[in-house]
Structure formats: structure tokens, C-alpha cells
């Protein structure tokens, strides 16, 4: 019978302690509760903090669960419930817009497409479920980066490739794009990832108001844009769809 890895057992016990006790615990409290030497406890906490599973309060020095752990803890249920809740709404959006609709979630420093509704015409199309899209250039990626702190960090730390002359790669300009996304509640990609293709995306939140994904409409620039700008009725339709899915997930004030 294979032996358990002691360091992982200790890390798991530490996370359970932080989840079940007081909101924040000091190093001494954690070490004594788990019967560990302070040096050992500190080493595990430092590793967990580096991975985003634990956060340390700068003022008190106490530790609490981090955003990455909370996101991972909900990811399995979120993705499956998210897709189930979005089915009807995304079908309606594809019908009303006449364009393809994608549902994406954060995954491995990119956007994983978990649902794809084809453009409602007779053209030949390829199912993109399971495909990965970049965070920094796509509408879905910008929305996730704007609202999810983990996605934000990953987008800044990853290589931001220039796919077209329009791709934003500089950190300052990218941050300005995210500020604009948060201010207006949606993101765009007009030939930033693929020549001749434009998209608009809006965030989906759950009952805790945590971002769990994003919905986008994608199509040819000449159809999605008018006079060089995204069609306002298309932007409104995408936002309405994202709000509807958010409400079905228990979110309020959407």
C-alpha cells in the first residue's frame, strides 16, 4: 500500500484548520494546533501563500484562506452548473444575434471554452468546446482578467503575444483596458486575436458575486461592428444574457 506524503497531509490539515476556525490565525496558533514546529509550519504556509491558497494580513501577520483555493473549491460545480444554467440563454442569444456564442472559464492561464452555440445559418462551423483562448487579447479573457483576481495575475505574468497589429501587450495599456472593462461591464476584441473577427463578452457571477465565467458573441467584423464600433444592440444582448445566467446562479442585482 502506497504511503501518504506527509507534507501534503500537513498542508491539507492546515487548510482545514483555516477553513473551520477563526477567520485569521497566527503562525503560533497554527503550529500548536497541528503539533508542528514553527519552522515547519512557516515553510508550508509560505508555499501555500505562493500558490495563492493562503493569504497573510500585512498588518497582523495572521493567515487566512486565499482566493485561489476558494476558486478551485467551486470550479467543478461552477463549470457544470454554469453550462447547465446557460444552455437556454446562449441558444436564445445565438438566435437573436445571428452569431456564434461562446461560454468560457478560467483554466491554466487561459480561457477554456465549455460551451459553444453555432451561428444559426447553413455555414460550415467547427465545434470549439475544449479549445483554449488567450486571456489578454480575447473578449472572454479580458472580462475574466478584469473581474477575477487570479485571472488578472495570470494575464500579467504570462507572455502576452501579439497576434495582430491591434493586440494590446504593454502592461500599462492592458491595465487601462481592464479598467475600461470594469467601468462599462463588458469587453471587446476587434481583430486583436484573429484578423477579420470581432467579439463582445460580459461576466457571469454566482450568488457570492464571484466571477465564474463569461459569455461572448463572436463573428465577422462587418457583421458585429457598424461604422467601426461594436453594434450597441449586440453589446446589450450579451450583457442581458450574462445577467440572466447570473440570476439563475443565484446572483442578485444583475
For each residue, the residues with C-beta under 8 A, 3 or more apart:
1:
2:
3:
4: 8 9
5: 8 9
6: 9 10
7: 10 11 44
8: 4 5 11 12
9: 4 5 6 12 13
10: 6 7 13 14 34 36 40 44
11: 7 8 14 15 44 47 48
12: 8 9 15 16
13: 9 10 16 17 34
14: 10 11 17 18 30 34 41 44 45 48 54
15: 11 12 18 19 48 53 54 65 69
16: 12 13 19 20
17: 13 14 20 21 25 30 33 34
18: 14 15 21 25 30 54 63 64 65
19: 15 16 65
20: 16 17
21: 17 18 25 33
22: 25
23: 64
24: 57 60 62 63 64
25: 17 18 21 22 29 30 33 62 63 64
26: 29 30 60 61 62 63
27: 30 31 38 41 42 45 61 63
28: 31 32 38
29: 25 26 32 33
30: 14 17 18 25 26 27 33 34 36 41 45 63
31: 27 28 34 36 37 38 40 41 42
32: 28 29 35
33: 17 21 25 29 30
34: 10 13 14 17 30 31 41
35: 32
36: 10 30 31 40 41 44
37: 31 40 41
38: 27 28 31 41 42
39: 42 43
40: 10 31 36 37 43 44
41: 14 27 30 31 34 36 37 38 44 45
42: 27 31 38 39 45 46
43: 39 40 46 47
44: 7 10 11 14 36 40 41 47 48
45: 14 27 30 41 42 48 49 54 56 63
46: 42 43 49 50
47: 11 43 44 50 51
48: 11 14 15 44 45 51 53 54 66
49: 45 46 52 53 54 55 56 63 66
50: 46 47
51: 47 48 68
52: 49 66 67 68 69 150 153
53: 15 48 49 65 66 68 69
54: 14 15 18 45 48 49 63 64 65 66 69
55: 49 63 64 65 66 67
56: 45 49 61 62 63
57: 24 60 61 62 63 64
58: 61
59:
60: 24 26 57
61: 26 27 56 57 58
62: 24 25 26 56 57
63: 18 24 25 26 27 30 45 49 54 55 56 57
64: 18 23 24 25 54 55 57
65: 15 18 19 53 54 55 69 70
66: 48 49 52 53 54 55 69 70
67: 52 55 70 71 149 150
68: 51 52 53 71 72 150
69: 15 52 53 54 65 66 72 73
70: 65 66 67 73 74 210
71: 67 68 74 75 106 148 150 210
72: 68 69 75
73: 69 70
74: 70 71 77 78 206 210 212
75: 71 72 78 79 105
76: 79 80
77: 74 80 81
78: 74 75 81 82 105 206 212 213
79: 75 76 82 83 105 114 213
80: 76 77 83 84
81: 77 78 84 85 249
82: 78 79 85 86 103 105 114 204 212 213 245 249
83: 79 80 86 87 103 114 115
84: 80 81 87
85: 81 82 89 245 248 249
86: 82 83 89 90 103 115 204 215 245
87: 83 84 90 91 115
88: 91 92
89: 85 86 92 93 215 241 244 245 248
90: 86 87 93 94 101 103 115 117 215 241
91: 87 88 94 95 117
92: 88 89 95 96 241
93: 89 90 96 97 101 117 215 217 237 238 241
94: 90 91 97 98 99 100 101 117 118 119 120 217
95: 91 92 98 120
96: 92 93 237
97: 93 94 101 217 219 234 237 238
98: 94 95 119 120 121 219 223
99: 94 119 217 218 219 223 224 234
100: 94 116 117 118 119 125 217 218 219
101: 90 93 94 97 116 117 215 216 217 218 241
102: 113 115 116 117 128 140 199 215 216 218
103: 82 83 86 90 113 114 115 116 213 214 215
104: 111 112 113 114 133 140 141 144 201 213 214 215 216
105: 75 78 79 82 111 112 114 144 212 213 214
106: 71 110 111 112 135 144 148 150 151 154
107: 110 111 112 132
108: 112 132
109: 135 154 155 157 158
110: 106 107 132 133 134 135 141
111: 104 105 106 107 132 133 134 135 138 140 141 144 214
112: 104 105 106 107 108 130 131 132
113: 102 103 104 116 128 129 130 131 132 133
114: 79 82 83 103 104 105 129 213
115: 83 86 87 90 102 103 129
116: 100 101 102 103 113 127 128 129
117: 90 91 93 94 100 101 102
118: 94 100 125 127
119: 94 98 99 100 123 125 219
120: 94 95 98
121: 98
122:
123: 119
124:
125: 100 118 119
126:
127: 116 118
128: 102 113 116 131
129: 113 114 115 116
130: 112 113
131: 112 113 128
132: 107 108 110 111 112 113
133: 104 110 111 113 138 140 141 193
134: 110 111 137 138 141 160 161 163 193
135: 106 109 110 111 138 141 142 144 145 151 154 155 158
136: 141 142 145 155 158 160 167 168 169 174
137: 134 141 142 160 161 163 167 168 189 192 193
138: 111 133 134 135 141 142 189 192 193 199 201 216
139: 142 143 186 187 188 189 199 200 201 214 216 218
140: 102 104 111 133 143 144 187 199 201 214 216
141: 104 110 111 133 134 135 136 137 138 144 145 151 155
142: 135 136 137 138 139 145 146 177 178 181 187 188 189 201
143: 139 140 146 147 181 186 187 201 202 203 211 214 216
144: 104 105 106 111 135 140 141 147 148 151 203 211 213 214
145: 135 136 141 142 148 151 152 154 155 178
146: 142 143 152 178 181 182 187 203
147: 143 144 151 182 203 205 211
148: 71 106 144 145 151 152 211
149: 67 152 153
150: 52 67 68 71 106 153 154
151: 106 135 141 144 145 147 148 154 155 211
152: 145 146 148 149 155 156 178
153: 52 149 150 156 157
154: 106 109 135 145 150 151 157 158
155: 109 135 136 141 145 151 152 158 160 174
156: 152 153 171 174
157: 109 153 154
158: 109 135 136 154 155
159:
160: 134 136 137 155 167 168 169 174
161: 134 137 167 169
162: 165 167 169
163: 134 137 167 192 193 194
164: 167 191 192 193 194 195
165: 162
166: 190 191 192
167: 136 137 160 161 162 163 164 192 193
168: 136 137 160 173 174 177 192
169: 136 160 161 162 173 174
170: 173 174
171: 156 174 175
172: 175 176
173: 168 169 170 176 177
174: 136 155 156 160 168 169 170 171 177 178
175: 171 172 178 179
176: 172 173 179 180
177: 142 168 173 174 180 181 187
178: 142 145 146 152 174 175 181 182
179: 175 176 182 183
180: 176 177 183 184
181: 142 143 146 177 178 184 185 186 187
182: 146 147 178 179 185
183: 179 180
184: 180 181
185: 181 182 202 203 239
186: 139 143 181 200 201 202 235 238 239
187: 139 140 142 143 146 177 181 200 201 202
188: 139 142 198 199 200 201 230
189: 137 138 139 142 192 193 197 198 199 200 201
190: 166 198 221 225 230
191: 164 166 194 195 196 197 198 221
192: 137 138 163 164 166 167 168 189
193: 133 134 137 138 163 164 167 189 197
194: 163 164 191 197
195: 164 191
196: 191 220 221
197: 189 191 193 194 218 219 220 221
198: 188 189 190 191 218 219 220 221 224 225 230
199: 102 138 139 140 188 189 216 217 218 219 224
200: 139 186 187 188 189 216 217 224 230 234 235 238
201: 104 138 139 140 142 143 186 187 188 189 214 215 216 217 238
202: 143 185 186 187 214 215 216 238 239 241 242 243
203: 143 144 146 147 185 211 213 214 242
204: 82 86 211 212 213 214 215 242 245 246 249
205: 147 209 210 211 212 246 249 251 254
206: 74 78 209 210 212 246 249 250 251
207: 249 250 251 252
208:
209: 205 206 251
210: 70 71 74 205 206
211: 143 144 147 148 151 203 204 205 214
212: 74 78 82 105 204 205 206 249
213: 78 79 82 103 104 105 114 144 203 204
214: 103 104 105 111 139 140 143 144 201 202 203 204 211 242
215: 86 89 90 93 101 102 103 104 201 202 204 238 241 242 245
216: 101 102 104 138 139 140 143 199 200 201 202 238
217: 93 94 97 99 100 101 199 200 201 224 234 237 238
218: 99 100 101 102 139 197 198 199 224
219: 97 98 99 100 119 197 198 199 223 224
220: 196 197 198 223 224
221: 190 191 196 197 198 224 225
222: 225
223: 98 99 219 220
224: 99 198 199 200 217 218 219 220 221 230 231 234
225: 190 198 221 222 228 229 230 231
226: 229 231
227:
228: 225
229: 225 226 232
230: 188 190 198 200 224 225 234 235
231: 224 225 226 234 235
232: 229 235 236
233: 236 237
234: 97 99 200 217 224 230 231 237 238
235: 186 200 230 231 232 238 239
236: 232 233 239 240
237: 93 96 97 217 233 234 240 241
238: 93 97 186 200 201 202 215 216 217 234 235 241 242
239: 185 186 202 235 236 242 243
240: 236 237 243 244
241: 89 90 92 93 101 202 215 237 238 244 245
242: 202 203 204 214 215 238 239 245 246 254
243: 202 239 240 246 247 254
244: 89 240 241 247 248
245: 82 85 86 89 204 215 241 242 248 249
246: 204 205 206 242 243 249 251 254
247: 243 244 250 251 252 254
248: 85 89 244 245
249: 81 82 85 204 205 206 207 212 245 246
250: 206 207 247
251: 205 206 207 209 246 247 254
252: 207 247
253:
254: 205 242 243 246 247 251
